[in-house]
Structure formats: structure tokens, C-alpha cells
Amino acid sequence: MNDSLQSIEYEVALLVRLITANNPKLGSLDRSEYLILSELLRNGPIGINEIAHQLLLNISTASRQVSNLETKSYVKRYPDANNGRISLIEITKSGLEVLERVQKARYTVYGEILKNWKQEDIEQLDKLMNRLNADFKHWGQG
């Protein structure tokens, strides 16, 4: 096996673990809440099917997670004017406020972690992480 592939696999697994272990420092939203609210901020309002598609979730998981956010009043549903059989999901003011708070906490943590990195290294990491996630998403849908 390629040593670089072994190292990348391990480092990604370790990164996920370190982020999970430090979650209290990264804000009050769990990973699924954070990703759904972020998706709604970027592309909302959208339906459950689109949320599931964008985040590679099955429909029942996406629906359950959205219901949880709805219970917390972070999102609201309303009928799609173009197709009454579909509900659109939209981030609420309180959902936006909590997301912005969590993003600020996360940006602060990442700023502290990367404070000794050169700007060009940060930009390269950004490009490579975007590429890795895009390739994983494409692979997962293939």
C-alpha cells in the first residue's frame, strides 16, 4: 500500500477524532445540526430531498435531523409554492444566531490552531480540503 495513502487515511481519521473530542470548544451544535444549518444558509430554503442529497444522508435521517432542528426552532417548514406536496426548510432567526455563534467559535479555534502557518499554507490547505471533500462526495454518489 502507498505510504502516503496510509498516512492520509490515518490523519483524516485522527482529525475527525480530535474535532469530536474538542466539540465543546467548537460551539453548541452537533455535527449534523451544524451541517444542515450551514447548508440552509448557503442554499436555502430547500426541501428534505435536497438536504439529504447535499449531505449524503438517507431521507429518513435527514427528516429526523430537520425535525430535531424544528423542535429547537432553528428551522421552519412551509409548503413549496410550486409543488404543494413538498415542504421547504428555512433557517430561522434563532437558527441563524446560533449558527453564527458556533461559526465564530470555530473560526476562533481554527485561527488559534493555524496562527503560526503561512497564509499560503492556509490557502493551500483550503484548496486541498475542498478538493478532498468534493472528490469524496462525488465518489459517494457514484
N, C-alpha and C positions, 0 to 999 in steps of 0.2 A: 504494500500500500504506500502511496505517496506520503512522505513525511509532512509536507505542507497541509495536505487534506486532513491528516490525523490531528495536526495542531489546530487548524481552523475549526474542526468539529469540536474539539475539546474546549477551545477558547470561547466559542459561541455558547456551549452548554454551561461553562463557568460564568459567563456574562449573565445569562438568564438567571442562574442561581444567585449571583451577587445582587442583581437588581431585586429579585424576590426577597432576599434576606434583608435588604435595606429599604423595603417598601414603605415603612412608616416615615422615613425621611423624604420620600418621594410624593407624599400627599395622601389624601383620604380616599381616593378612588382605587378600586382594584383594577387589574389589567383590562378586563372585559369592559368595565364601565368607562375607563379612560379611552379605550379604542373606539367604542361606539359613539361617545360624545364627541371625540375628535373627528370621526367620520361625518357626523351630522353637522359639525361646524364647517367642515370643508365642502361637503356636497349636499347638505340637507336643504329642505326636507326630502326624505326618501322613504321608500317602503321597506318592509322587513326583508323581502327578497333581495333587494339591492344591498342592504346591510350585510346579509348573510354572504352574498357574492363577494363583496369587497373585503370581508374579513375571513373568508373561507370557513364559514360556520354552516352547520345544517340549519334549516328553517326553524326547527323546534328550539334549538339552543339560542338562536338569535331572538326568537319571540320571547323566550323565558328571560333573557337578559334585558330586553327592552321593557318587559313588564316590571322587572325589578327597578329599572330607572324611572318608570312611570309612577311606581309606588312612592318613590322618593321625590317626585315632582320635578325631576331633571329633564324629562321629555314629555311631550303630549302627542296624542294621535288625533287625526282628523281625516275625514273621507277625502279621497282624491277627487277633485272636481271633474277630471277627465275619465275616471273609472271608479264608480261608486263602490265596487267590490274590494277596492284596495284602500288601506289606511296609510297615510303618510305620517312619518315620525319626524318631529321637530324638536330641537333643543329649546328648553325654556330659559327664562332669565336666570332662575336659580341654578339650572344646569350649566349655563354659560359661566356664571360666577364661580361655581365650584371647579369647573374645568380650568378657568383662568388661574385660580389659586393654585391648583395642582401643577399646572404648566409652569407657573412662576417658581414653585418649589423645585421642580425637576430641572428647570434651566439653571437655577442657582447651584444645585448639586453638580450638574454636568460642568458648569463653569468652574467650580472648585476642583473637580477631578482633572479637567483639561487645562487648568491655568498655566501650567508650565510647558504646554505644547505650542509649537509654532503655528501661526494662523494657517499656513499652507498645509500642515499636517492635519489640522482640524477640517479643512476644506476637502482634503483627500479622503479622510475617514467618512465624511458626509457623502461624498460621491460613491465610495465603495459600499457603504451601508445601504444606500438607496439601490444600488445595483444588485446587491445580495438579496435584499427583500423583494425586489421586482422579479428576480430570477426564481426565488423560492415560490412566489405567488404564481408565476407562470408554470412552474414545474408542478405545483399542487393542483392546478386546474387542468393539466394535460392528461 
